[in-house]
Amino acid sequence: MPKLTQEEKAEVVEKMNRIIPHTVLLGVSLEKIEGNELTLRLPFREELVGNPETGVIHGGAVTVLLDQTMGVSAVCADDLQPSVTPTLDLRIDHLGVAPAGRDIFATAHVYHSTRRILFVQGTAWYDSPDNPIARGTGTWARTAPIDLTWFLDQPSEEAPA
């Protein structure tokens, strides 16, 4: 199977963000792909606030952002064939919060892989990845490689409401 180009990686990530219901509901979108590293954005929205007194986004929304970013980052790993990657284990360390009204970003990459398991790490941040609000690590099941060209040829659709 041929490796995905940067443009194809971006198209796969964007389509996945538009068909997975929880990413649609949260408004998660592609920020950038640099080499093997994926960055997604969680836009600030009032309905995601967990503490009305401070206006801080709920930690659950940050967890979903990290889970999505880390799981989909396998698409961006040039040394891996694309595959479906269900989450096996996820650990999130919440280190702080983003100020009210700020978008949150998550950056992730696969740092090790075996025949059946992907090991991924990610960081959630608002101004700079050097000042994280959360760090995540986890493992994802590595299914048989799949040819994603059929997915690229499909029209973009929104997730069902």
N, CA and C atoms as a LAMMPS dump frame, in Angstrom:
ITEM: TIMESTEP
0
ITEM: NUMBER OF ATOMS
483
ITEM: BOX BOUNDS ff ff ff
-5.0000000000000000e+02 5.0000000000000000e+02
-5.0000000000000000e+02 5.0000000000000000e+02
-5.0000000000000000e+02 5.0000000000000000e+02
ITEM: ATOMS id mol type element x y z
1 1 1 N 0.834 -1.184 0
2 1 2 C 0 0 0
3 1 3 C 0.878 1.246 0
4 2 1 N 0.541 2.231 -0.818
5 2 2 C 1.355 3.453 -0.847
6 2 3 C 1.148 4.291 0.413
7 3 1 N 2.185 5.026 0.78
8 3 2 C 2.096 5.944 1.916
9 3 3 C 1.199 7.119 1.525
10 4 1 N 0.551 7.717 2.515
11 4 2 C -0.293 8.885 2.265
12 4 3 C 0.58 10.128 2.114
13 5 1 N 0.205 11.007 1.21
14 5 2 C 0.873 12.298 1.101
15 5 3 C 0.391 13.196 2.24
16 6 1 N 1.057 14.313 2.464
17 6 2 C 0.616 15.26 3.498
18 6 3 C -0.823 15.718 3.23
19 7 1 N -1.154 15.953 1.966
20 7 2 C -2.502 16.395 1.612
21 7 3 C -3.526 15.297 1.897
22 8 1 N -3.172 14.037 1.592
23 8 2 C -4.084 12.936 1.867
24 8 3 C -4.262 12.728 3.373
25 9 1 N -3.177 12.863 4.129
26 9 2 C -3.283 12.769 5.591
27 9 3 C -4.277 13.809 6.107
28 10 1 N -4.117 15.05 5.635
29 10 2 C -5.003 16.133 6.077
30 10 3 C -6.448 15.831 5.702
31 11 1 N -6.673 15.308 4.513
32 11 2 C -8.033 14.997 4.079
33 11 3 C -8.648 13.885 4.933
34 12 1 N -7.872 12.85 5.257
35 12 2 C -8.372 11.77 6.1
36 12 3 C -8.729 12.303 7.484
37 13 1 N -7.831 13.087 8.082
38 13 2 C -8.076 13.637 9.418
39 13 3 C -9.317 14.52 9.412
40 14 1 N -9.442 15.388 8.42
41 14 2 C -10.609 16.271 8.356
42 14 3 C -11.9 15.476 8.192
43 15 1 N -11.879 14.464 7.346
44 15 2 C -13.085 13.638 7.169
45 15 3 C -13.427 12.891 8.451
46 16 1 N -12.416 12.359 9.129
47 16 2 C -12.685 11.643 10.379
48 16 3 C -13.29 12.587 11.406
49 17 1 N -12.803 13.814 11.471
50 17 2 C -13.349 14.792 12.409
51 17 3 C -14.792 15.154 12.067
52 18 1 N -15.182 15.003 10.805
53 18 2 C -16.538 15.353 10.393
54 18 3 C -17.524 14.201 10.491
55 19 1 N -17.034 12.965 10.704
56 19 2 C -17.975 11.843 10.785
57 19 3 C -18.049 11.219 12.174
58 20 1 N -17.108 11.508 13.041
59 20 2 C -17.136 10.961 14.395
60 20 3 C -18.008 11.888 15.24
61 21 1 N -19.122 11.389 15.759
62 21 2 C -20.104 12.264 16.402
63 21 3 C -19.554 13.167 17.505
64 22 1 N -18.717 12.662 18.394
65 22 2 C -18.258 13.521 19.491
66 22 3 C -17.322 14.622 19.002
67 23 1 N -16.561 14.386 17.935
68 23 2 C -15.705 15.465 17.427
69 23 3 C -16.543 16.522 16.71
70 24 1 N -17.619 16.07 16.072
71 24 2 C -18.532 17.027 15.436
72 24 3 C -19.187 17.902 16.504
73 25 1 N -19.684 17.274 17.567
74 25 2 C -20.359 18.021 18.634
75 25 3 C -19.42 19.029 19.312
76 26 1 N -18.161 18.639 19.474
77 26 2 C -17.192 19.545 20.115
78 26 3 C -16.616 20.571 19.149
79 27 1 N -16.763 20.339 17.848
80 27 2 C -16.213 21.27 16.862
81 27 3 C -14.719 21.088 16.625
82 28 1 N -14.193 19.896 16.898
83 28 2 C -12.76 19.63 16.721
84 28 3 C -12.399 19.753 15.241
85 29 1 N -11.275 20.402 14.963
86 29 2 C -10.843 20.587 13.579
87 29 3 C -9.33 20.426 13.463
88 30 1 N -8.89 20.21 12.257
89 30 2 C -7.466 20.084 11.971
90 30 3 C -6.795 21.446 12.041
91 31 1 N -5.739 21.529 12.804
92 31 2 C -4.926 22.738 12.853
93 31 3 C -3.744 22.593 11.898
94 32 1 N -2.955 21.504 12.046
95 32 2 C -1.831 21.284 11.132
96 32 3 C -1.278 19.875 11.292
97 33 1 N -0.537 19.477 10.285
98 33 2 C 0.234 18.242 10.31
99 33 3 C 1.65 18.636 9.93
100 34 1 N 2.583 18.315 10.806
101 34 2 C 3.999 18.549 10.515
102 34 3 C 4.719 17.228 10.629
103 35 1 N 5.084 16.661 9.481
104 35 2 C 5.736 15.357 9.49
105 35 3 C 4.825 14.318 10.101
106 36 1 N 5.279 13.688 11.192
107 36 2 C 4.499 12.642 11.873
108 36 3 C 3.636 13.184 12.999
109 37 1 N 3.597 14.491 13.171
110 37 2 C 2.904 15.093 14.309
111 37 3 C 1.609 15.767 13.852
112 38 1 N 0.545 15.468 14.58
113 38 2 C -0.789 15.999 14.282
114 38 3 C -1.2 16.99 15.36
115 39 1 N -1.79 18.114 14.955
116 39 2 C -2.36 19.072 15.9
117 39 3 C -3.809 19.335 15.523
118 40 1 N -4.71 19.141 16.504
119 40 2 C -6.131 19.442 16.339
120 40 3 C -6.501 20.604 17.257
121 41 1 N -7.618 21.272 16.939
122 41 2 C -8.098 22.433 17.698
123 41 3 C -9.491 22.158 18.259
124 42 1 N -9.663 22.549 19.519
125 42 2 C -10.97 22.538 20.17
126 42 3 C -11.346 23.999 20.383
127 43 1 N -12.317 24.51 19.615
128 43 2 C -12.67 25.923 19.776
129 43 3 C -13.433 26.163 21.08
130 44 1 N -13.169 27.297 21.691
131 44 2 C -13.907 27.656 22.902
132 44 3 C -15.363 27.87 22.545
133 45 1 N -16.238 27.28 23.357
134 45 2 C -17.676 27.498 23.224
135 45 3 C -18.26 27.488 24.624
136 46 1 N -19.203 28.336 24.876
137 46 2 C -19.809 28.457 26.206
138 46 3 C -20.361 27.138 26.73
139 47 1 N -20.942 26.323 25.84
140 47 2 C -21.534 25.067 26.303
141 47 3 C -20.493 24.04 26.739
142 48 1 N -19.225 24.288 26.503
143 48 2 C -18.154 23.386 26.95
144 48 3 C -17.562 23.797 28.298
145 49 1 N -18.04 24.906 28.841
146 49 2 C -17.515 25.401 30.117
147 49 3 C -17.917 24.446 31.236
148 50 1 N -16.932 24.061 32.047
149 50 2 C -17.185 23.168 33.169
150 50 3 C -17.4 23.901 34.47
151 51 1 N -16.858 25.111 34.574
152 51 2 C -16.993 25.908 35.787
153 51 3 C -17.48 27.296 35.383
154 52 1 N -18.776 27.588 35.585
155 52 2 C -19.327 28.873 35.157
156 52 3 C -18.676 30.084 35.843
157 53 1 N -18.117 29.886 37.033
158 53 2 C -17.476 31.004 37.732
159 53 3 C -16.166 31.434 37.07
160 54 1 N -15.448 30.466 36.504
161 54 2 C -14.158 30.792 35.877
162 54 3 C -14.219 30.797 34.357
163 55 1 N -15.229 30.119 33.776
164 55 2 C -15.338 30.034 32.321
165 55 3 C -14.375 29.034 31.699
166 56 1 N -13.813 28.152 32.512
167 56 2 C -12.833 27.175 32.04
168 56 3 C -13.538 26.001 31.361
169 57 1 N -12.974 25.535 30.245
170 57 2 C -13.525 24.387 29.524
171 57 3 C -13.413 23.143 30.394
172 58 1 N -14.444 22.315 30.375
173 58 2 C -14.509 21.08 31.161
174 58 3 C -13.368 20.135 30.77
175 59 1 N -12.796 19.474 31.782
176 59 2 C -11.701 18.534 31.556
177 59 3 C -12.084 17.372 30.658
178 60 1 N -13.353 17.008 30.639
179 60 2 C -13.806 15.935 29.758
180 60 3 C -13.656 16.293 28.291
181 61 1 N -13.897 17.555 27.956
182 61 2 C -13.727 18 26.572
183 61 3 C -12.249 17.944 26.174
184 62 1 N -11.376 18.295 27.112
185 62 2 C -9.931 18.227 26.859
186 62 3 C -9.513 16.768 26.67
187 63 1 N -10.083 15.875 27.468
188 63 2 C -9.785 14.447 27.346
189 63 3 C -10.205 13.921 25.984
190 64 1 N -11.4 14.293 25.521
191 64 2 C -11.861 13.861 24.198
192 64 3 C -10.926 14.394 23.122
193 65 1 N -10.517 15.657 23.24
194 65 2 C -9.594 16.238 22.262
195 65 3 C -8.291 15.446 22.212
196 66 1 N -7.717 15.126 23.367
197 66 2 C -6.475 14.358 23.388
198 66 3 C -6.68 12.941 22.849
199 67 1 N -7.756 12.284 23.235
200 67 2 C -8.034 10.931 22.742
201 67 3 C -8.149 10.933 21.222
202 68 1 N -8.878 11.871 20.68
203 68 2 C -9.047 11.966 19.229
204 68 3 C -7.714 12.246 18.547
205 69 1 N -6.972 13.198 19.062
206 69 2 C -5.704 13.575 18.436
207 69 3 C -4.715 12.409 18.47
208 70 1 N -4.612 11.766 19.632
209 70 2 C -3.665 10.666 19.751
210 70 3 C -4.092 9.473 18.907
211 71 1 N -5.378 9.175 18.867
212 71 2 C -5.851 8.049 18.066
213 71 3 C -5.676 8.255 16.577
214 72 1 N -5.946 9.458 16.114
215 72 2 C -5.858 9.748 14.684
216 72 3 C -4.413 10.019 14.252
217 73 1 N -3.527 10.276 15.203
218 73 2 C -2.14 10.575 14.835
219 73 3 C -1.471 9.428 14.086
220 74 1 N -2.002 8.213 14.227
221 74 2 C -1.441 7.077 13.49
222 74 3 C -1.521 7.296 11.987
223 75 1 N -2.521 8.042 11.522
224 75 2 C -2.65 8.349 10.098
225 75 3 C -1.442 9.16 9.619
226 76 1 N -0.842 9.929 10.517
227 76 2 C 0.256 10.827 10.147
228 76 3 C 1.629 10.19 10.267
229 77 1 N 1.711 8.992 10.819
230 77 2 C 2.999 8.324 11.025
231 77 3 C 3.477 7.716 9.708
232 78 1 N 4.52 8.283 9.142
233 78 2 C 5 7.845 7.835
234 78 3 C 5.527 6.417 7.824
235 79 1 N 5.959 5.913 8.97
236 79 2 C 6.512 4.555 8.996
237 79 3 C 5.451 3.487 9.267
238 80 1 N 4.184 3.885 9.333
239 80 2 C 3.092 2.933 9.566
240 80 3 C 2.134 2.931 8.386
241 81 1 N 1.569 1.777 8.117
242 81 2 C 0.477 1.717 7.154
243 81 3 C -0.796 2.129 7.887
244 82 1 N -1.666 2.901 7.26
245 82 2 C -2.905 3.306 7.934
246 82 3 C -3.722 2.097 8.393
247 83 1 N -4.326 2.224 9.555
248 83 2 C -5.185 1.169 10.087
249 83 3 C -6.219 1.804 11.011
250 84 1 N -7.235 1.037 11.33
251 84 2 C -8.206 1.462 12.326
252 84 3 C -7.524 1.295 13.681
253 85 1 N -7.68 2.278 14.574
254 85 2 C -6.929 2.247 15.833
255 85 3 C -7.828 2.514 17.041
256 86 1 N -8.524 1.492 17.53
257 86 2 C -9.332 1.683 18.738
258 86 3 C -8.453 1.895 19.972
259 87 1 N -8.913 2.745 20.871
260 87 2 C -8.178 3.038 22.102
261 87 3 C -8.198 1.822 23.026
262 88 1 N -7.018 1.428 23.506
263 88 2 C -6.91 0.355 24.491
264 88 3 C -6.747 0.919 25.892
265 89 1 N -5.887 1.912 26.019
266 89 2 C -5.574 2.486 27.321
267 89 3 C -5.262 3.966 27.131
268 90 1 N -5.763 4.794 28.027
269 90 2 C -5.566 6.24 27.913
270 90 3 C -5.341 6.82 29.296
271 91 1 N -4.276 7.568 29.433
272 91 2 C -4.007 8.269 30.694
273 91 3 C -3.857 9.749 30.372
274 92 1 N -4.596 10.563 31.097
275 92 2 C -4.518 12.013 30.945
276 92 3 C -4.114 12.608 32.283
277 93 1 N -3.072 13.396 32.272
278 93 2 C -2.676 14.173 33.444
279 93 3 C -3.075 15.619 33.18
280 94 1 N -4.068 16.095 33.938
281 94 2 C -4.508 17.484 33.804
282 94 3 C -3.574 18.346 34.651
283 95 1 N -2.808 19.197 33.991
284 95 2 C -1.763 19.985 34.646
285 95 3 C -2.195 21.413 34.948
286 96 1 N -3.238 21.87 34.323
287 96 2 C -3.704 23.247 34.494
288 96 3 C -4.937 23.454 33.643
289 97 1 N -5.3 24.703 33.441
290 97 2 C -6.475 25.03 32.633
291 97 3 C -6.13 26.162 31.678
292 98 1 N -6.881 26.219 30.61
293 98 2 C -6.76 27.337 29.686
294 98 3 C -7.657 28.464 30.19
295 99 1 N -7.226 29.701 30.061
296 99 2 C -8.089 30.813 30.471
297 99 3 C -9.406 30.8 29.687
298 100 1 N -10.433 31.341 30.292
299 100 2 C -11.747 31.423 29.642
300 100 3 C -11.626 32.089 28.281
301 101 1 N -12.386 31.574 27.346
302 101 2 C -12.452 32.169 26.019
303 101 3 C -11.348 31.728 25.077
304 102 1 N -10.491 30.819 25.479
305 102 2 C -9.353 30.414 24.649
306 102 3 C -9.598 29.069 23.991
307 103 1 N -9.197 28.953 22.725
308 103 2 C -9.207 27.66 22.056
309 103 3 C -8.109 26.799 22.674
310 104 1 N -8.31 25.489 22.611
311 104 2 C -7.315 24.548 23.116
312 104 3 C -6.846 23.69 21.947
313 105 1 N -5.561 23.416 21.925
314 105 2 C -4.949 22.602 20.882
315 105 3 C -4.408 21.322 21.503
316 106 1 N -4.313 20.277 20.702
317 106 2 C -3.657 19.045 21.143
318 106 3 C -2.743 18.585 20.017
319 107 1 N -1.541 18.227 20.4
320 107 2 C -0.538 17.74 19.462
321 107 3 C -0.141 16.341 19.898
322 108 1 N -0.011 15.415 18.929
323 108 2 C 0.308 14.032 19.281
324 108 3 C 1.116 13.362 18.178
325 109 1 N 1.816 12.311 18.591
326 109 2 C 2.538 11.47 17.63
327 109 3 C 2.736 10.069 18.205
328 110 1 N 2.869 9.107 17.302
329 110 2 C 3.183 7.737 17.678
330 110 3 C 4.675 7.694 17.968
331 111 1 N 5.049 7.282 19.185
332 111 2 C 6.472 7.241 19.516
333 111 3 C 7.055 5.836 19.481
334 112 1 N 6.182 4.818 19.433
335 112 2 C 6.653 3.437 19.317
336 112 3 C 5.506 2.586 18.803
337 113 1 N 5.849 1.567 18.031
338 113 2 C 4.807 0.66 17.558
339 113 3 C 5.339 -0.764 17.518
340 114 1 N 4.416 -1.679 17.739
341 114 2 C 4.707 -3.097 17.574
342 114 3 C 3.762 -3.598 16.486
343 115 1 N 3.786 -4.882 16.269
344 115 2 C 2.919 -5.444 15.234
345 115 3 C 1.445 -5.185 15.532
346 116 1 N 1.061 -5.115 16.817
347 116 2 C -0.343 -4.982 17.191
348 116 3 C -0.693 -3.763 18.042
349 117 1 N 0.305 -3.053 18.567
350 117 2 C 0.036 -1.955 19.495
351 117 3 C 0.766 -0.684 19.054
352 118 1 N 0.069 0.447 19.164
353 118 2 C 0.673 1.765 18.947
354 118 3 C 0.795 2.459 20.293
355 119 1 N 1.931 3.055 20.554
356 119 2 C 2.174 3.823 21.77
357 119 3 C 2.237 5.29 21.357
358 120 1 N 1.371 6.089 21.964
359 120 2 C 1.198 7.467 21.51
360 120 3 C 1.28 8.409 22.702
361 121 1 N 1.831 9.591 22.458
362 121 2 C 1.83 10.632 23.487
363 121 3 C 1.312 11.924 22.879
364 122 1 N 0.678 12.712 23.736
365 122 2 C 0.104 13.966 23.275
366 122 3 C 0.124 15.018 24.363
367 123 1 N -0.059 16.249 23.931
368 123 2 C -0.066 17.401 24.828
369 123 3 C -1.201 18.328 24.437
370 124 1 N -1.964 18.798 25.428
371 124 2 C -2.982 19.83 25.2
372 124 3 C -2.432 21.144 25.722
373 125 1 N -2.704 22.217 24.996
374 125 2 C -2.126 23.526 25.328
375 125 3 C -2.981 24.635 24.722
376 126 1 N -2.753 25.869 25.143
377 126 2 C -3.495 26.98 24.538
378 126 3 C -2.579 28.013 23.899
379 127 1 N -1.493 28.409 24.508
380 127 2 C -0.578 29.379 23.886
381 127 3 C 0.609 28.711 23.22
382 128 1 N 1.145 27.693 23.88
383 128 2 C 2.353 27.046 23.394
384 128 3 C 2.406 25.607 23.894
385 129 1 N 2.858 24.684 23.054
386 129 2 C 3.004 23.301 23.525
387 129 3 C 4.032 23.188 24.654
388 130 1 N 4.863 24.213 24.8
389 130 2 C 5.862 24.207 25.877
390 130 3 C 5.241 24.499 27.24
391 131 1 N 3.978 24.929 27.257
392 131 2 C 3.27 25.232 28.49
393 131 3 C 1.957 24.446 28.5
394 132 1 N 2.032 23.108 28.684
395 132 2 C 0.835 22.267 28.534
396 132 3 C -0.166 22.422 29.673
397 133 1 N -1.435 22.201 29.316
398 133 2 C -2.489 22.133 30.336
399 133 3 C -2.836 20.681 30.635
400 134 1 N -2.433 19.769 29.744
401 134 2 C -2.637 18.333 29.97
402 134 3 C -1.654 17.551 29.103
403 135 1 N -1.288 16.402 29.617
404 135 2 C -0.449 15.463 28.855
405 135 3 C -1.162 14.126 28.824
406 136 1 N -1.053 13.456 27.697
407 136 2 C -1.688 12.154 27.559
408 136 3 C -0.721 11.124 27.013
409 137 1 N -0.895 9.906 27.466
410 137 2 C -0.196 8.758 26.891
411 137 3 C -1.216 7.646 26.777
412 138 1 N -0.963 6.754 25.869
413 138 2 C -1.888 5.652 25.731
414 138 3 C -1.447 4.653 24.699
415 139 1 N -2.251 3.617 24.595
416 139 2 C -2.02 2.592 23.6
417 139 3 C -3.271 2.411 22.765
418 140 1 N -3.04 2.123 21.507
419 140 2 C -4.122 1.911 20.557
420 140 3 C -3.875 0.588 19.85
421 141 1 N -4.946 -0.16 19.618
422 141 2 C -4.83 -1.417 18.891
423 141 3 C -4.502 -1.11 17.437
424 142 1 N -3.611 -1.879 16.914
425 142 2 C -3.233 -1.715 15.52
426 142 3 C -3.871 -2.856 14.743
427 143 1 N -4.894 -2.536 13.973
428 143 2 C -5.579 -3.55 13.188
429 143 3 C -4.801 -3.771 11.894
430 144 1 N -5.277 -4.662 11.072
431 144 2 C -4.624 -4.901 9.786
432 144 3 C -4.594 -3.601 8.986
433 145 1 N -3.517 -3.358 8.256
434 145 2 C -3.458 -2.152 7.424
435 145 3 C -4.638 -2.098 6.461
436 146 1 N -5.118 -0.887 6.237
437 146 2 C -6.227 -0.721 5.301
438 146 3 C -5.847 0.305 4.249
439 147 1 N -6.43 0.162 3.098
440 147 2 C -6.223 1.102 2.003
441 147 3 C -7.253 2.219 2.169
442 148 1 N -6.783 3.421 2.467
443 148 2 C -7.702 4.54 2.722
444 148 3 C -8.095 5.299 1.458
445 149 1 N -7.674 4.842 0.289
446 149 2 C -8.04 5.58 -0.917
447 149 3 C -9.55 5.602 -1.121
448 150 1 N -10.248 4.521 -0.715
449 150 2 C -11.715 4.522 -0.83
450 150 3 C -12.309 5.631 0.037
451 151 1 N -11.716 5.86 1.205
452 151 2 C -12.202 6.885 2.126
453 151 3 C -11.974 8.273 1.544
454 152 1 N -10.826 8.451 0.893
455 152 2 C -10.528 9.741 0.285
456 152 3 C -11.475 10.054 -0.862
457 153 1 N -11.971 9.005 -1.526
458 153 2 C -12.868 9.202 -2.665
459 153 3 C -14.315 9.452 -2.254
460 154 1 N -14.649 9.268 -0.975
461 154 2 C -16.016 9.452 -0.494
462 154 3 C -16.311 10.94 -0.293
463 155 1 N -17.544 11.357 -0.588
464 155 2 C -17.914 12.755 -0.294
465 155 3 C -17.91 12.989 1.21
466 156 1 N -17.577 14.189 1.597
467 156 2 C -17.579 14.536 3.022
468 156 3 C -19.006 14.623 3.514
469 157 1 N -19.24 14.037 4.692
470 157 2 C -20.566 14.086 5.304
471 157 3 C -20.407 14.437 6.769
472 158 1 N -21.391 15.053 7.293
473 158 2 C -21.421 15.334 8.732
474 158 3 C -21.9 14.097 9.455
475 159 1 N -21.513 13.974 10.7
476 159 2 C -21.994 12.869 11.525
477 159 3 C -23.496 13.047 11.748
478 160 1 N -24.224 11.942 11.907
479 160 2 C -25.658 12.071 12.174
480 160 3 C -25.881 12.737 13.529
481 161 1 N -26.92 13.539 13.608
482 161 2 C -27.222 14.251 14.851
483 161 3 C -27.859 13.344 15.859
